[in-house]
Amino acid sequence: MEHDIRNVVFSSGHTHVFFASELQPDFDDPASPVAAFDFVTGSLTADPPAEDIAPLEVLRIAQQVLLAQNAPYLKDVNLIDQGYALLDCTPEETIVTFRVIDTFDIDAQPRTYAQFRVARDSRHIERMV
């Protein structure tokens, strides 16, 4: 934060989960400024399906617990779906779209489950969808 570097967005994938986070130098200090943004996409293919690991209700509760325990910087978590992320980066903003698809259905079509915007020089993620 000493050099006030802005507009840093990380994107990584194939962790089998989706995350959208605001990164702070000191997570224990609520006043610590957001230094960068992290968008992690789930894997496009994974075996076994999430419901074979745990009941979907349990995974949904786990998502809510993770969000609550990691507030305010964790903005989204999805432990259930498979998919990918699309990033549209311009000098004015970065739009991140999380797309999910049922990888076990040959006729499945991808759908957007979440979309985020990071405006130029912003210190926060804006959820659009």
BELQUI-V326353 format. One record per run of one state. SS is the DSSP state (H for helix, E for strand, C for the rest). FROM is the first residue (numbers start at 0). LEN is the number of residues. Records with the same first field share a line. If there is no record, write none. Layout:
SS: FROM-LEN / FROM-LEN
This chain:
C: 0-8 / 13-4 / 24-9 / 41-8 / 53-2 / 69-4 / 78-3 / 89-3 / 101-9 / 119-6 / 127-2
E: 8-5 / 17-7 / 33-8 / 73-5 / 81-8 / 92-9 / 110-9 / 125-2
H: 49-4 / 55-14
